[in-house]
Amino acid sequence: MMTHRDALEVLAAHRRDQVVVTTMGSVALWPQLSDSPLDFHYLPSSMGQGVPLGLGLCLSQPGRGVVVLTGDGGLLMNLGCLVTAAQFTILLYILLIDNGLYEVTGGQAVPNAGRTNFAALARGAGIARVHECATRDEWHAAAGESLSGSGPVFVWLKVEGEIGKPTPVAPRPMAEQIVRLRGALGV
């Protein structure tokens, strides 16, 4: 099984000029791999809002791809975002980091961990391009195709959970991130 870091290293190797929106545990790791103005570290007070943020960016920036890193717990809190995203032909790439845990809030098990079929949920929501990867090699082989072309695309990345991780802190304050991203997008 791959680690969370493995999954993000593969993304870093295959990323193009897409915006990358990180949430929860990915916020702690992604800045070690990328410091682009197109990186946006989203740590709201409510989980599950990364995909809607990415969808909004896609709709406001046609032609600009957006990769959203979300967790299994966060996605379960807002499954409706998959149905909403599936209505559009957009360059939205949803990468689900499934570790079976609410990792950064204390390591509690996500309800039905290991039994929820996220690929079936994405397909059932209307997303046609769905990939499942449980190892770094599988993800590396699928990443080029997964992160290109029209979407939305849903990639279910099964990673090892880690208990005892602290809640991450974004590398920059939200206001500074917004200014950087707007500048990179020319808005």
N, CA and C atoms as an extended XYZ file, in Angstrom:
561
Properties=species:S:1:pos:R:3:atomname:S:1:resname:S:1:resid:I:1 pbc="F F F"
N         0.851       -1.184        0.000 N   MET     1
C         0.000        0.000        0.000 CA  MET     1
C         0.894        1.244        0.000 C   MET     1
N         0.439        2.272       -0.660 N   MET     2
C         1.248        3.489       -0.719 CA  MET     2
C         0.987        4.381        0.486 C   MET     2
N         1.937        5.254        0.739 N   THR     3
C         1.764        6.261        1.781 CA  THR     3
C         1.134        7.502        1.162 C   THR     3
N         0.662        8.366        2.007 N   HIS     4
C         0.116        9.646        1.568 CA  HIS     4
C         1.193       10.410        0.794 C   HIS     4
N         2.406       10.436        1.341 N   ARG     5
C         3.513       11.120        0.667 CA  ARG     5
C         3.790       10.509       -0.710 C   ARG     5
N         3.779        9.174       -0.814 N   ASP     6
C         3.964        8.522       -2.121 CA  ASP     6
C         2.962        9.068       -3.134 C   ASP     6
N         1.701        9.138       -2.722 N   ALA     7
C         0.643        9.604       -3.623 CA  ALA     7
C         0.919       11.024       -4.098 C   ALA     7
N         1.370       11.888       -3.181 N   LEU     8
C         1.637       13.280       -3.554 CA  LEU     8
C         2.905       13.402       -4.391 C   LEU     8
N         3.886       12.560       -4.164 N   GLU     9
C         5.097       12.588       -4.998 CA  GLU     9
C         4.766       12.238       -6.444 C   GLU     9
N         3.882       11.282       -6.648 N   VAL    10
C         3.462       10.933       -8.009 CA  VAL    10
C         2.724       12.114       -8.635 C   VAL    10
N         1.848       12.746       -7.881 N   LEU    11
C         1.162       13.935       -8.393 CA  LEU    11
C         2.175       15.009       -8.787 C   LEU    11
N         3.149       15.267       -7.934 N   ALA    12
C         4.158       16.293       -8.223 CA  ALA    12
C         4.913       15.979       -9.514 C   ALA    12
N         5.174       14.718       -9.774 N   ALA    13
C         5.899       14.319      -10.983 CA  ALA    13
C         5.056       14.463      -12.252 C   ALA    13
N         3.724       14.433      -12.126 N   HIS    14
C         2.839       14.471      -13.300 CA  HIS    14
C         2.034       15.765      -13.434 C   HIS    14
N         2.157       16.633      -12.487 N   ARG    15
C         1.381       17.879      -12.514 CA  ARG    15
C         1.831       18.750      -13.686 C   ARG    15
N         0.874       19.406      -14.278 N   ARG    16
C         1.179       20.362      -15.344 CA  ARG    16
C         1.022       21.766      -14.747 C   ARG    16
N         0.265       22.621      -15.395 N   ASP    17
C         0.073       23.980      -14.873 CA  ASP    17
C        -1.272       24.107      -14.153 C   ASP    17
N        -1.738       23.016      -13.568 N   GLN    18
C        -3.014       23.025      -12.868 CA  GLN    18
C        -2.893       23.690      -11.506 C   GLN    18
N        -4.003       24.242      -11.059 N   VAL    19
C        -4.133       24.665       -9.672 CA  VAL    19
C        -4.215       23.380       -8.845 C   VAL    19
N        -3.557       23.344       -7.708 N   VAL    20
C        -3.671       22.211       -6.789 CA  VAL    20
C        -4.251       22.736       -5.479 C   VAL    20
N        -5.435       22.232       -5.131 N   VAL    21
C        -6.099       22.590       -3.883 CA  VAL    21
C        -5.880       21.430       -2.917 C   VAL    21
N        -5.203       21.714       -1.809 N   THR    22
C        -4.994       20.682       -0.796 CA  THR    22
C        -5.947       20.919        0.368 C   THR    22
N        -6.329       19.831        1.001 N   THR    23
C        -7.153       19.908        2.202 CA  THR    23
C        -6.538       18.994        3.252 C   THR    23
N        -6.843       19.243        4.473 N   MET    24
C        -6.491       18.441        5.646 CA  MET    24
C        -5.060       17.896        5.579 C   MET    24
N        -4.866       16.578        5.632 N   GLY    25
C        -3.533       15.994        5.727 CA  GLY    25
C        -2.599       16.367        4.593 C   GLY    25
N        -3.136       16.607        3.404 N   SER    26
C        -2.288       16.985        2.263 CA  SER    26
C        -1.661       18.357        2.450 C   SER    26
N        -2.286       19.199        3.266 N   VAL    27
C        -1.743       20.537        3.527 CA  VAL    27
C        -0.371       20.441        4.188 C   VAL    27
N        -0.160       19.423        4.992 N   ALA    28
C         1.122       19.263        5.681 CA  ALA    28
C         2.216       18.748        4.747 C   ALA    28
N         1.851       17.987        3.717 N   LEU    29
C         2.844       17.335        2.862 CA  LEU    29
C         3.137       18.080        1.564 C   LEU    29
N         2.111       18.612        0.920 N   TRP    30
C         2.292       19.200       -0.410 CA  TRP    30
C         3.316       20.335       -0.432 C   TRP    30
N         3.371       21.227        0.559 N   PRO    31
C         4.380       22.301        0.519 CA  PRO    31
C         5.826       21.789        0.515 C   PRO    31
N         6.045       20.550        0.940 N   GLN    32
C         7.380       19.963        0.867 CA  GLN    32
C         7.741       19.566       -0.559 C   GLN    32
N         6.724       19.472       -1.424 N   LEU    33
C         6.926       19.029       -2.799 CA  LEU    33
C         6.715       20.133       -3.825 C   LEU    33
N         5.987       21.176       -3.458 N   SER    34
C         5.668       22.247       -4.402 CA  SER    34
C         5.426       23.553       -3.658 C   SER    34
N         5.909       24.629       -4.231 N   ASP    35
C         5.657       25.975       -3.687 CA  ASP    35
C         5.268       26.907       -4.826 C   ASP    35
N         4.298       26.469       -5.596 N   SER    36
C         3.819       27.241       -6.742 CA  SER    36
C         2.739       28.222       -6.288 C   SER    36
N         2.645       29.373       -6.943 N   PRO    37
C         1.511       30.268       -6.667 CA  PRO    37
C         0.170       29.610       -7.011 C   PRO    37
N         0.214       28.511       -7.771 N   LEU    38
C        -1.010       27.784       -8.116 CA  LEU    38
C        -1.392       26.744       -7.061 C   LEU    38
N        -0.665       26.701       -5.953 N   ASP    39
C        -1.008       25.823       -4.839 CA  ASP    39
C        -1.882       26.599       -3.860 C   ASP    39
N        -2.994       25.994       -3.462 N   PHE    40
C        -3.893       26.640       -2.518 CA  PHE    40
C        -4.211       25.652       -1.408 C   PHE    40
N        -3.853       25.986       -0.194 N   HIS    41
C        -4.024       25.110        0.958 CA  HIS    41
C        -5.279       25.535        1.714 C   HIS    41
N        -6.314       24.716        1.602 N   TYR    42
C        -7.637       25.060        2.098 CA  TYR    42
C        -7.920       24.317        3.393 C   TYR    42
N        -7.896       25.038        4.499 N   LEU    43
C        -8.202       24.470        5.817 CA  LEU    43
C        -9.380       25.217        6.433 C   LEU    43
N       -10.577       24.912        5.958 N   PRO    44
C       -11.753       25.602        6.502 CA  PRO    44
C       -12.153       25.015        7.842 C   PRO    44
N       -13.142       25.632        8.448 N   SER    45
C       -13.650       25.106        9.705 CA  SER    45
C       -14.624       23.958        9.484 C   SER    45
N       -14.982       23.703        8.234 N   SER    46
C       -15.837       22.552        7.929 CA  SER    46
C       -15.187       21.732        6.824 C   SER    46
N       -15.182       20.429        7.012 N   MET    47
C       -14.582       19.534        6.028 CA  MET    47
C       -15.535       19.333        4.848 C   MET    47
N       -14.981       18.904        3.738 N   GLY    48
C       -15.789       18.533        2.585 CA  GLY    48
C       -15.990       19.631        1.569 C   GLY    48
N       -15.301       20.741        1.714 N   GLN    49
C       -15.531       21.874        0.816 CA  GLN    49
C       -14.446       22.050       -0.246 C   GLN    49
N       -13.437       21.187       -0.276 N   GLY    50
C       -12.364       21.301       -1.263 CA  GLY    50
C       -12.850       21.098       -2.693 C   GLY    50
N       -13.685       20.082       -2.920 N   VAL    51
C       -14.191       19.817       -4.275 CA  VAL    51
C       -15.063       20.975       -4.769 C   VAL    51
N       -16.003       21.495       -3.962 N   PRO    52
C       -16.762       22.657       -4.432 CA  PRO    52
C       -15.862       23.858       -4.750 C   PRO    52
N       -14.810       24.080       -3.969 N   LEU    53
C       -13.873       25.164       -4.272 CA  LEU    53
C       -13.206       24.914       -5.621 C   LEU    53
N       -12.754       23.686       -5.848 N   GLY    54
C       -12.134       23.347       -7.131 CA  GLY    54
C       -13.104       23.506       -8.288 C   GLY    54
N       -14.351       23.115       -8.083 N   LEU    55
C       -15.371       23.276       -9.124 CA  LEU    55
C       -15.558       24.752       -9.462 C   LEU    55
N       -15.637       25.585       -8.440 N   GLY    56
C       -15.771       27.025       -8.677 CA  GLY    56
C       -14.601       27.592       -9.454 C   GLY    56
N       -13.397       27.154       -9.115 N   LEU    57
C       -12.208       27.605       -9.856 CA  LEU    57
C       -12.279       27.165      -11.312 C   LEU    57
N       -12.708       25.933      -11.550 N   CYS    58
C       -12.839       25.442      -12.933 CA  CYS    58
C       -13.844       26.262      -13.730 C   CYS    58
N       -14.965       26.558      -13.110 N   LEU    59
C       -15.998       27.306      -13.814 CA  LEU    59
C       -15.578       28.750      -14.084 C   LEU    59
N       -14.784       29.315      -13.186 N   SER    60
C       -14.346       30.705      -13.375 CA  SER    60
C       -13.107       30.807      -14.250 C   SER    60
N       -12.407       29.709      -14.453 N   GLN    61
C       -11.180       29.685      -15.247 CA  GLN    61
C       -11.248       28.564      -16.286 C   GLN    61
N       -12.163       28.662      -17.265 N   PRO    62
C       -12.266       27.593      -18.268 CA  PRO    62
C       -10.905       27.344      -18.924 C   PRO    62
N       -10.575       26.106      -19.078 N   GLY    63
C        -9.303       25.748      -19.685 CA  GLY    63
C        -8.174       25.557      -18.681 C   GLY    63
N        -8.376       25.991      -17.448 N   ARG    64
C        -7.354       25.828      -16.403 CA  ARG    64
C        -7.735       24.609      -15.577 C   ARG    64
N        -6.904       23.623      -15.530 N   GLY    65
C        -7.179       22.435      -14.743 CA  GLY    65
C        -7.029       22.694      -13.253 C   GLY    65
N        -7.827       21.995      -12.471 N   VAL    66
C        -7.771       22.090      -11.015 CA  VAL    66
C        -7.737       20.676      -10.444 C   VAL    66
N        -6.715       20.407       -9.643 N   VAL    67
C        -6.579       19.141       -8.932 CA  VAL    67
C        -6.977       19.400       -7.482 C   VAL    67
N        -7.903       18.618       -6.968 N   VAL    68
C        -8.324       18.753       -5.573 CA  VAL    68
C        -7.926       17.486       -4.829 C   VAL    68
N        -7.161       17.658       -3.767 N   LEU    69
C        -6.803       16.552       -2.878 CA  LEU    69
C        -7.747       16.593       -1.686 C   LEU    69
N        -8.593       15.584       -1.588 N   THR    70
C        -9.552       15.525       -0.495 CA  THR    70
C        -9.428       14.184        0.209 C   THR    70
N        -9.863       14.127        1.435 N   GLY    71
C        -9.821       12.883        2.190 CA  GLY    71
C       -11.140       12.150        2.163 C   GLY    71
N       -11.095       10.896        2.571 N   ASP    72
C       -12.315       10.091        2.593 CA  ASP    72
C       -13.338       10.649        3.570 C   ASP    72
N       -12.910       11.088        4.736 N   GLY    73
C       -13.835       11.674        5.701 CA  GLY    73
C       -14.470       12.947        5.183 C   GLY    73
N       -13.662       13.813        4.583 N   GLY    74
C       -14.177       15.061        4.026 CA  GLY    74
C       -15.150       14.817        2.888 C   GLY    74
N       -14.830       13.873        2.001 N   LEU    75
C       -15.729       13.591        0.886 CA  LEU    75
C       -17.064       13.047        1.385 C   LEU    75
N       -17.019       12.186        2.398 N   LEU    76
C       -18.272       11.652        2.938 CA  LEU    76
C       -19.159       12.755        3.511 C   LEU    76
N       -18.556       13.843        3.959 N   MET    77
C       -19.341       14.950        4.513 CA  MET    77
C       -20.019       15.789        3.440 C   MET    77
N       -19.670       15.562        2.166 N   ASN    78
C       -20.259       16.358        1.093 CA  ASN    78
C       -20.304       15.555       -0.203 C   ASN    78
N       -20.926       14.393       -0.180 N   LEU    79
C       -20.994       13.556       -1.381 CA  LEU    79
C       -21.731       14.240       -2.531 C   LEU    79
N       -22.608       15.172       -2.206 N   GLY    80
C       -23.348       15.879       -3.251 CA  GLY    80
C       -22.449       16.632       -4.217 C   GLY    80
N       -21.226       16.943       -3.793 N   CYS    81
C       -20.316       17.668       -4.683 CA  CYS    81
C       -19.969       16.847       -5.919 C   CYS    81
N       -20.009       15.520       -5.815 N   LEU    82
C       -19.724       14.680       -6.981 CA  LEU    82
C       -20.823       14.807       -8.034 C   LEU    82
N       -22.064       14.801       -7.598 N   VAL    83
C       -23.200       14.955       -8.518 CA  VAL    83
C       -23.153       16.334       -9.172 C   VAL    83
N       -22.850       17.351       -8.379 N   THR    84
C       -22.775       18.715       -8.920 CA  THR    84
C       -21.660       18.811       -9.952 C   THR    84
N       -20.482       18.302       -9.640 N   ALA    85
C       -19.350       18.375      -10.574 CA  ALA    85
C       -19.629       17.610      -11.856 C   ALA    85
N       -20.334       16.488      -11.762 N   ALA    86
C       -20.583       15.642      -12.930 CA  ALA    86
C       -21.471       16.307      -13.976 C   ALA    86
N       -22.121       17.408      -13.631 N   GLN    87
C       -22.968       18.122      -14.592 CA  GLN    87
C       -22.172       18.844      -15.664 C   GLN    87
N       -20.899       19.048      -15.418 N   PHE    88
C       -20.081       19.910      -16.271 CA  PHE    88
C       -18.978       19.121      -16.963 C   PHE    88
N       -18.572       19.590      -18.129 N   THR    89
C       -17.368       19.085      -18.782 CA  THR    89
C       -16.278       20.087      -18.434 C   THR    89
N       -15.459       19.729      -17.482 N   ILE    90
C       -14.455       20.641      -16.929 CA  ILE    90
C       -13.160       19.887      -16.657 C   ILE    90
N       -12.126       20.637      -16.409 N   LEU    91
C       -10.810       20.065      -16.114 CA  LEU    91
C       -10.627       19.950      -14.604 C   LEU    91
N       -11.528       19.203      -13.962 N   LEU    92
C       -11.487       18.992      -12.523 CA  LEU    92
C       -11.025       17.567      -12.257 C   LEU    92
N        -9.960       17.464      -11.473 N   TYR    93
C        -9.360       16.179      -11.146 CA  TYR    93
C        -9.436       15.999       -9.629 C   TYR    93
N       -10.322       15.120       -9.190 N   ILE    94
C       -10.550       14.887       -7.765 CA  ILE    94
C        -9.701       13.690       -7.346 C   ILE    94
N        -8.748       13.932       -6.463 N   LEU    95
C        -7.906       12.854       -5.954 CA  LEU    95
C        -8.331       12.568       -4.520 C   LEU    95
N        -8.933       11.422       -4.309 N   LEU    96
C        -9.378       11.026       -2.984 CA  LEU    96
C        -8.238       10.304       -2.279 C   LEU    96
N        -7.784       10.872       -1.187 N   ILE    97
C        -6.772       10.241       -0.344 CA  ILE    97
C        -7.533        9.454        0.729 C   ILE    97
N        -7.667        8.155        0.525 N   ASP    98
C        -8.457        7.305        1.417 CA  ASP    98
C        -7.519        6.570        2.369 C   ASP    98
N        -7.493        7.038        3.611 N   ASN    99
C        -6.675        6.390        4.637 CA  ASN    99
C        -7.530        5.719        5.710 C   ASN    99
N        -8.859        5.800        5.569 N   GLY   100
C        -9.757        5.160        6.521 CA  GLY   100
C        -9.878        5.868        7.860 C   GLY   100
N        -9.244        7.043        7.970 N   LEU   101
C        -9.203        7.754        9.251 CA  LEU   101
C        -9.542        9.223        9.096 C   LEU   101
N       -10.051        9.791       10.173 N   TYR   102
C       -10.052       11.244       10.319 CA  TYR   102
C        -8.684       11.544       10.923 C   TYR   102
N        -7.676       11.502       10.076 N   GLU   103
C        -6.284       11.477       10.519 CA  GLU   103
C        -5.856       12.690       11.330 C   GLU   103
N        -6.238       13.883       10.894 N   VAL   104
C        -5.720       15.085       11.548 CA  VAL   104
C        -6.613       15.583       12.689 C   VAL   104
N        -7.705       14.863       12.963 N   THR   105
C        -8.553       15.262       14.092 CA  THR   105
C        -8.494       14.251       15.229 C   THR   105
N        -7.537       13.342       15.174 N   GLY   106
C        -7.360       12.401       16.266 CA  GLY   106
C        -7.246       10.944       15.854 C   GLY   106
N        -7.385       10.655       14.573 N   GLY   107
C        -7.211        9.281       14.109 CA  GLY   107
C        -8.427        8.391       14.271 C   GLY   107
N        -9.617        8.994       14.414 N   GLN   108
C       -10.838        8.196       14.513 CA  GLN   108
C       -11.098        7.513       13.161 C   GLN   108
N       -11.660        6.317       13.209 N   ALA   109
C       -12.004        5.611       11.973 CA  ALA   109
C       -13.148        6.336       11.267 C   ALA   109
N       -13.038        6.438        9.958 N   VAL   110
C       -14.120        6.980        9.135 CA  VAL   110
C       -15.229        5.919        9.111 C   VAL   110
N       -16.496        6.308        9.239 N   PRO   111
C       -17.571        5.317        9.195 CA  PRO   111
C       -17.463        4.431        7.944 C   PRO   111
N       -17.601        3.150        8.155 N   ASN   112
C       -17.571        2.163        7.078 CA  ASN   112
C       -16.207        2.093        6.380 C   ASN   112
N       -15.158        2.494        7.078 N   ALA   113
C       -13.804        2.494        6.501 CA  ALA   113
C       -13.464        1.119        5.939 C   ALA   113
N       -12.926        1.127        4.727 N   GLY   114
C       -12.541       -0.112        4.074 CA  GLY   114
C       -13.683       -0.840        3.401 C   GLY   114
N       -14.902       -0.371        3.592 N   ARG   115
C       -16.061       -1.030        2.986 CA  ARG   115
C       -16.799       -0.131        2.001 C   ARG   115
N       -16.547        1.163        2.047 N   THR   116
C       -17.212        2.077        1.115 CA  THR   116
C       -16.513        2.017       -0.235 C   THR   116
N       -17.270        1.815       -1.282 N   ASN   117
C       -16.710        1.756       -2.628 CA  ASN   117
C       -16.819        3.150       -3.245 C   ASN   117
N       -15.755        3.931       -3.082 N   PHE   118
C       -15.765        5.310       -3.571 CA  PHE   118
C       -15.812        5.388       -5.097 C   PHE   118
N       -15.245        4.407       -5.783 N   ALA   119
C       -15.316        4.404       -7.247 CA  ALA   119
C       -16.768        4.254       -7.698 C   ALA   119
N       -17.504        3.375       -7.035 N   ALA   120
C       -18.918        3.193       -7.376 CA  ALA   120
C       -19.715        4.450       -7.066 C   ALA   120
N       -19.396        5.113       -5.962 N   LEU   121
C       -20.081        6.371       -5.634 CA  LEU   121
C       -19.829        7.420       -6.721 C   LEU   121
N       -18.577        7.541       -7.162 N   ALA   122
C       -18.247        8.533       -8.192 CA  ALA   122
C       -18.963        8.201       -9.501 C   ALA   122
N       -18.932        6.939       -9.896 N   ARG   123
C       -19.630        6.542      -11.130 CA  ARG   123
C       -21.136        6.771      -10.991 C   ARG   123
N       -21.683        6.417       -9.838 N   GLY   124
C       -23.107        6.608       -9.594 CA  GLY   124
C       -23.516        8.070       -9.622 C   GLY   124
N       -22.576        8.946       -9.285 N   ALA   125
C       -22.843       10.388       -9.331 CA  ALA   125
C       -22.786       10.920      -10.756 C   ALA   125
N       -22.280       10.109      -11.688 N   GLY   126
C       -22.220       10.533      -13.081 CA  GLY   126
C       -20.823       10.855      -13.590 C   GLY   126
N       -19.801       10.600      -12.803 N   ILE   127
C       -18.429       10.848      -13.262 CA  ILE   127
C       -17.990        9.638      -14.080 C   ILE   127
N       -17.648        9.878      -15.339 N   ALA   128
C       -17.331        8.789      -16.261 CA  ALA   128
C       -15.897        8.278      -16.117 C   ALA   128
N       -14.975        9.179      -15.831 N   ARG   129
C       -13.559        8.782      -15.743 CA  ARG   129
C       -13.187        8.569      -14.278 C   ARG   129
N       -13.093        7.296      -13.891 N   VAL   130
C       -12.811        6.921      -12.502 CA  VAL   130
C       -11.658        5.923      -12.499 C   VAL   130
N       -10.701        6.156      -11.624 N   HIS   131
C        -9.541        5.274      -11.497 CA  HIS   131
C        -9.382        4.879      -10.027 C   HIS   131
N        -8.850        3.680       -9.798 N   GLU   132
C        -8.549        3.198       -8.449 CA  GLU   132
C        -7.083        2.780       -8.407 C   GLU   132
N        -6.362        3.247       -7.386 N   CYS   133
C        -4.947        2.902       -7.249 CA  CYS   133
C        -4.645        2.609       -5.782 C   CYS   133
N        -4.058        1.437       -5.532 N   ALA   134
C        -3.711        1.057       -4.169 CA  ALA   134
C        -2.206        1.041       -3.930 C   ALA   134
N        -1.425        1.142       -5.001 N   THR   135
C         0.030        1.150       -4.853 CA  THR   135
C         0.607        2.339       -5.605 C   THR   135
N         1.809        2.703       -5.218 N   ARG   136
C         2.502        3.799       -5.909 CA  ARG   136
C         2.683        3.470       -7.392 C   ARG   136
N         3.022        2.227       -7.722 N   ASP   137
C         3.218        1.840       -9.121 CA  ASP   137
C         1.922        1.972       -9.932 C   ASP   137
N         0.801        1.544       -9.345 N   GLU   138
C        -0.484        1.697      -10.040 CA  GLU   138
C        -0.790        3.164      -10.295 C   GLU   138
N        -0.594        4.016       -9.295 N   TRP   139
C        -0.877        5.430       -9.419 CA  TRP   139
C         0.076        6.070      -10.428 C   TRP   139
N         1.333        5.701      -10.388 N   HIS   140
C         2.301        6.247      -11.340 CA  HIS   140
C         1.892        5.891      -12.780 C   HIS   140
N         1.448        4.654      -12.995 N   ALA   141
C         1.029        4.210      -14.330 CA  ALA   141
C        -0.236        4.930      -14.800 C   ALA   141
N        -1.123        5.273      -13.882 N   ALA   142
C        -2.400        5.901      -14.242 CA  ALA   142
C        -2.357        7.426      -14.238 C   ALA   142
N        -1.373        8.023      -13.597 N   ALA   143
C        -1.376        9.469      -13.348 CA  ALA   143
C        -1.392       10.310      -14.619 C   ALA   143
N        -0.601        9.975      -15.600 N   GLY   144
C        -0.548       10.784      -16.826 CA  GLY   144
C        -1.910       10.911      -17.485 C   GLY   144
N        -2.592        9.791      -17.645 N   GLU   145
C        -3.922        9.801      -18.255 CA  GLU   145
C        -4.950       10.418      -17.318 C   GLU   145
N        -4.820       10.146      -16.031 N   SER   146
C        -5.787       10.635      -15.046 CA  SER   146
C        -5.780       12.150      -14.915 C   SER   146
N        -4.629       12.760      -15.102 N   LEU   147
C        -4.475       14.204      -14.887 CA  LEU   147
C        -4.493       14.992      -16.191 C   LEU   147
N        -5.079       14.418      -17.236 N   SER   148
C        -5.173       15.115      -18.514 CA  SER   148
C        -6.556       14.884      -19.106 C   SER   148
N        -6.868       15.629      -20.132 N   GLY   149
C        -8.151       15.484      -20.798 CA  GLY   149
C        -9.286       16.070      -19.988 C   GLY   149
N       -10.473       15.967      -20.561 N   SER   150
C       -11.634       16.575      -19.911 CA  SER   150
C       -12.129       15.698      -18.771 C   SER   150
N       -12.852       16.323      -17.916 N   GLY   151
C       -13.362       15.649      -16.739 CA  GLY   151
C       -14.774       16.103      -16.458 C   GLY   151
N       -15.187       15.903      -15.242 N   PRO   152
C       -14.358       15.622      -14.085 CA  PRO   152
C       -13.788       14.203      -14.102 C   PRO   152
N       -12.680       14.057      -13.394 N   VAL   153
C       -12.005       12.779      -13.210 CA  VAL   153
C       -11.947       12.519      -11.707 C   VAL   153
N       -12.168       11.275      -11.332 N   PHE   154
C       -12.102       10.876       -9.922 CA  PHE   154
C       -11.052        9.786       -9.799 C   PHE   154
N       -10.081       10.003       -8.897 N   VAL   155
C        -9.030        9.014       -8.666 CA  VAL   155
C        -9.056        8.634       -7.189 C   VAL   155
N        -9.320        7.370       -6.936 N   TRP   156
C        -9.383        6.837       -5.580 CA  TRP   156
C        -8.015        6.268       -5.223 C   TRP   156
N        -7.298        6.979       -4.363 N   LEU   157
C        -5.959        6.578       -3.942 CA  LEU   157
C        -6.040        5.998       -2.532 C   LEU   157
N        -5.760        4.718       -2.416 N   LYS   158
C        -5.822        4.037       -1.117 CA  LYS   158
C        -4.443        4.128       -0.470 C   LYS   158
N        -4.381        4.808        0.668 N   VAL   159
C        -3.099        5.036        1.340 CA  VAL   159
C        -3.145        4.539        2.781 C   VAL   159
N        -1.972        4.338        3.348 N   GLU   160
C        -1.867        3.934        4.745 CA  GLU   160
C        -2.277        5.094        5.645 C   GLU   160
N        -3.029        4.791        6.674 N   GLY   161
C        -3.381        5.802        7.661 CA  GLY   161
C        -2.288        5.936        8.711 C   GLY   161
N        -2.194        7.117        9.280 N   GLU   162
C        -1.221        7.362       10.339 CA  GLU   162
C        -1.936        8.022       11.515 C   GLU   162
N        -1.906        7.369       12.646 N   ILE   163
C        -2.529        7.931       13.840 CA  ILE   163
C        -1.507        8.808       14.562 C   ILE   163
N        -1.997        9.900       15.128 N   GLY   164
C        -1.128       10.784       15.903 CA  GLY   164
C        -0.573       11.962       15.142 C   GLY   164
N        -1.069       12.184       13.941 N   LYS   165
C        -0.600       13.333       13.169 CA  LYS   165
C        -1.298       14.599       13.669 C   LYS   165
N        -0.545       15.683       13.776 N   PRO   166
C        -1.171       16.936       14.219 CA  PRO   166
C        -1.986       17.568       13.096 C   PRO   166
N        -2.915       18.413       13.485 N   THR   167
C        -3.665       19.185       12.492 CA  THR   167
C        -2.683       20.099       11.772 C   THR   167
N        -2.658       20.066       10.447 N   PRO   168
C        -1.679       20.863        9.707 CA  PRO   168
C        -1.987       22.356        9.760 C   PRO   168
N        -0.967       23.121        9.431 N   VAL   169
C        -1.081       24.570        9.325 CA  VAL   169
C        -0.631       24.940        7.917 C   VAL   169
N        -1.408       25.750        7.244 N   ALA   170
C        -1.030       26.195        5.896 CA  ALA   170
C         0.278       26.981        5.967 C   ALA   170
N         1.106       26.889        4.939 N   PRO   171
C         2.392       27.580        4.959 CA  PRO   171
C         2.278       29.103        4.866 C   PRO   171
N         1.107       29.588        4.475 N   ARG   172
C         0.861       31.032        4.365 CA  ARG   172
C        -0.549       31.326        4.862 C   ARG   172
N        -0.775       32.522        5.377 N   PRO   173
C        -2.144       32.893        5.762 CA  PRO   173
C        -3.072       32.874        4.543 C   PRO   173
N        -4.343       32.628        4.786 N   MET   174
C        -5.331       32.536        3.706 CA  MET   174
C        -5.316       33.767        2.807 C   MET   174
N        -5.263       34.961        3.387 N   ALA   175
C        -5.284       36.189        2.580 CA  ALA   175
C        -4.094       36.229        1.628 C   ALA   175
N        -2.934       35.820        2.086 N   GLU   176
C        -1.745       35.804        1.222 CA  GLU   176
C        -1.890       34.752        0.116 C   GLU   176
N        -2.449       33.608        0.450 N   GLN   177
C        -2.671       32.567       -0.563 CA  GLN   177
C        -3.623       33.058       -1.660 C   GLN   177
N        -4.654       33.765       -1.249 N   ILE   178
C        -5.627       34.280       -2.225 CA  ILE   178
C        -4.951       35.262       -3.161 C   ILE   178
N        -4.141       36.163       -2.628 N   VAL   179
C        -3.430       37.137       -3.465 CA  VAL   179
C        -2.500       36.414       -4.444 C   VAL   179
N        -1.760       35.421       -3.962 N   ARG   180
C        -0.840       34.665       -4.824 CA  ARG   180
C        -1.591       33.952       -5.932 C   ARG   180
N        -2.680       33.265       -5.572 N   LEU   181
C        -3.432       32.518       -6.564 CA  LEU   181
C        -4.065       33.455       -7.584 C   LEU   181
N        -4.665       34.539       -7.130 N   ARG   182
C        -5.266       35.503       -8.066 CA  ARG   182
C        -4.220       36.046       -9.023 C   ARG   182
N        -3.031       36.348       -8.509 N   GLY   183
C        -1.964       36.832       -9.370 CA  GLY   183
C        -1.555       35.797      -10.409 C   GLY   183
N        -1.453       34.543      -10.008 N   ALA   184
C        -1.084       33.481      -10.931 CA  ALA   184
C        -2.159       33.245      -11.984 C   ALA   184
N        -3.418       33.482      -11.607 N   LEU   185
C        -4.534       33.295      -12.539 CA  LEU   185
C        -4.836       34.539      -13.359 C   LEU   185
N        -4.197       35.642      -12.997 N   GLY   186
C        -4.428       36.891      -13.735 CA  GLY   186
C        -5.778       37.514      -13.464 C   GLY   186
N        -6.299       37.350      -12.251 N   VAL   187
C        -7.600       37.952      -11.923 CA  VAL   187
C        -7.475       38.945      -10.792 C   VAL   187
